[in-house]
Amino acid sequence: MTNSLSAFSLLEAREGCELCLVGGMYRRRTAAFVGPTAEDALRALGIDTAFIGANGILDGDVSTSNMEEGRIQQLAFSKADSRYLIADSSKIGKRDFYTFCRRRGTALK
């Protein structure tokens, strides 16, 4: 399951890969679907593992540049059994506009 058109396009031709593309308002800058329709679709799904990208990691807070994308990331993190944050070292010590995860205990792996 993804709200990223780019991730979907990379995986669509892969044999044996079942994909679910969450719809909603298309955000061209990041090629992602966001908004209430995407959030409602995500709420109805069970999520075993979430891989979420971040623009900033500062004092245990994880942030991104857009509130609508952050809401999707926050929802996916809250529903997932296992959570993996994807970020390179340049994101550490930085904060962006919208905080979608605050570290509490072992929330991040």
Sequence and secondary structure as in RCSB ss.txt:
>XXXX:A:sequence
MTNSLSAFSLLEAREGCELCLVGGMYRRRTAAFVGPTAEDALRALGIDTAFIGANGILDGDVSTSNMEEGRIQQL
AFSKADSRYLIADSSKIGKRDFYTFCRRRGTALK
>XXXX:A:secstr
 BSBHHHHHHHTTSTT    B  SEEETTTTEEESHHHHHHHHTS EEEEEEE SEEETTEEEES HHHHHHHHH
HHHHEEEEEEE  GGGBT   SEEEEE  TT   
